[in-house]
Amino acid sequence: MPVSSDDPLDEVLRPPPDETPEQRELRLEREAEAKRISLAIDASIKAERQARRKKRIVRLLLLGQSESGM
């Protein structure tokens, strides 16, 4: 008995019932390649964010009397 799910993408992402072993192998290779590319993109975005944080300029305005002795 198939398990029913509330996720509408489950039906689309499920492998075809008449998939041959060769088709399955090809599908799994494509999924692995897509996963590798996705992880590379995520790593690139993370590195870009970290680089932007390091470049952040902080300006400080000190207010007070110029002859306060400090």
C-alpha positions in Angstrom: 0.0 0.0 0.0 1.6 3.3 -1.0 2.2 5.9 1.6 0.2 9.0 1.1 1.8 12.4 1.7 0.5 16.0 1.8 3.5 17.2 -0.2 2.4 17.8 -3.8 6.0 17.3 -5.1 6.1 13.7 -3.8 4.3 12.4 -6.9 6.5 14.4 -9.3 9.7 13.4 -7.7 8.9 9.7 -7.3 10.8 7.5 -9.8 8.7 5.9 -12.6 7.4 2.5 -11.7 8.8 0.9 -14.9 12.3 2.4 -14.4 15.1 0.0 -15.6 18.3 -0.4 -13.6 20.2 1.6 -16.3 17.7 4.5 -16.1 17.9 4.3 -12.3 21.7 4.6 -12.4 21.5 7.6 -14.8 18.9 9.3 -12.6 21.0 8.8 -9.5 24.1 10.2 -11.2 22.1 13.3 -12.3 20.8 13.8 -8.8 24.3 13.5 -7.3 25.6 16.0 -9.8 22.8 18.4 -9.1 23.4 18.0 -5.3 27.2 18.7 -5.9 26.4 21.8 -7.9 23.9 23.0 -5.3 26.4 22.6 -2.5 29.1 24.4 -4.5 26.7 27.4 -5.0 25.8 27.4 -1.3 29.5 27.5 -0.3 30.1 30.3 -2.8 27.3 32.4 -1.3 28.5 31.7 2.2 32.1 32.8 1.3 30.8 35.9 -0.4 28.8 36.9 2.7 31.8 36.4 4.9 34.0 38.5 2.6 31.4 41.2 2.7 31.3 41.2 6.5 35.1 41.6 6.6 35.0 44.6 4.4 32.4 46.4 6.5 33.6 49.8 7.5 32.7 51.1 11.0 32.8 54.8 11.6 32.7 56.2 15.1 31.8 59.8 16.0 33.1 60.9 19.4 31.2 63.8 20.9 32.4 65.9 23.8 34.5 68.8 24.7 37.8 69.1 22.8 39.7 70.3 25.9 38.3 67.6 28.3 41.7 66.2 29.0 41.1 62.9 27.3 
